Amino acid sequence: MTTPNELRLLPWSGPAGKPCYLSTDDAGGYMSRLADNIEAVQLGTARALLEDASEALDNQGTSLDDMRCLAKELTRALRDVYRVATSRSHLRSTSDTREPTF
């Protein structure tokens, strides 16, 4: 079992929007694979929304309602991507003690 500082932030929220964490010593277990797959879907959705946003911004005919809808979807995707980045950063920091390089 992992120690408390090795909990994985999962890519979904629990009741009342509270974060969910996974404690396991099996990185290839069912819940870990499920979380990996959901993260991949979330990142793919964000990439597609970025393309849609670029097209919408280039199109002078995009309605205000369409832009609001796109902004809501982008906000949701950004929240998901931020959670993935936070989770992966935490996982990396618990498994790698070297300083990150940027």
N, C-alpha and C positions, 0 to 999 in steps of 0.2 A: 504494500500500500504506500502511496506517496505521503510525504510529510505535508503539513498544512501550507508551507510556502511553495509547494509544487502543485497546488490545485490548478486545474485548467479551467479558464473562463470559457464557458460554452457559448456557441453562436446564437443562442436564443435566451429569452427572458422567462423567468418564472412568474408566479402570481404577483400582481401589482407591479409588474415591470422590474422586479428584483433580479439581479444577476444569478445565473446558475453556474455551479462549478462541478467539475468531475475529479474525483480522487481515485486513481487507479495506478497500478504498477504495470499495466499492459497497454502500451501505446498502440498496439494493433488490435485491441479488443473492440467489441461491437460498438460501444458508445464513442470511443475515440474515432473509429472509422466513420460513424454517423456524423460526428462533429466535423471531421475533415471534409466529408462530402457536402454538408450544408455550407461550410465556409467556401468551398469551391463554387457552389451555386450562387452564393451571395456576391462573390468577387466577379463572376461572370455577368450577373445582373448589373452590377455597377459599371462594368466595362460597356455593356450595351446601352445603358442610360447615358453614359458620357457621349457616345456616338449620337444618340437621339438629341441630346442637348446641343451638341455642335450644329447639327442640322437645323434644329429649331431656331437657334440664334442667328444662323445664316439666312433663314427664310423670313423675309419681311412680312409675310402673310400669316405668320403664326399668331393665333388669337391669344388674348390675355388669359382666357380660361385654360387653354392648352399649356401656356407657360406656368400657370399656377399648379396645374396637375403635375407637370414635369418637375417643378420645384419640390413638391411634396414627395414624389418618387425619389428624387435625388437626395433629399434630406434623409429618407428612410435608408437608402443605399449607403450614404455616408455614415450613418449611425452603425450599420452592419459592418462596414469596412473598418471603422474605428475599433469596434469590438474585436474583429479578427486581428488587427494590428496589435492591440493591447494584449490579447491572448498569446499571440506568437512571440511578442517581445518578452512577455513574462516567461514563457516556456524556454526561450533562448537564454534568458538570464539565469535560469535555474540549472540549465545543462551546460552552460559555457561561461566560465568565469573571466574570460578575456574581455577587454574593452571593445565595444562595438566600433566598427569602422564605417564611416559614411563618405 
